[in-house]
């Protein structure tokens, strides 16, 4: 490429372990109690995990009189099992 073009790329990856998981074992998905006459409760444990992977791409072109134009693109994927109750 000529000296008027700039190309860049970046990667970010993170991993989380032993994250809090809060569950409501006496509740159905619709919120009703599974066992009648037993008060609803929450169970907290530290068995959660998460992972994030992200890639950034950048293309930039220098124009006349100090102007430039550019294009940025980010692709990311995040997965976890500790984001909500249930």
Secondary structure as UniProt FT lines:
FT   TURN            3..4
FT   STRAND          5..23
FT   TURN            25..26
FT   TURN            29..30
FT   TURN            36..37
FT   STRAND          43..62
FT   HELIX           64..66
FT   STRAND          68..80
//
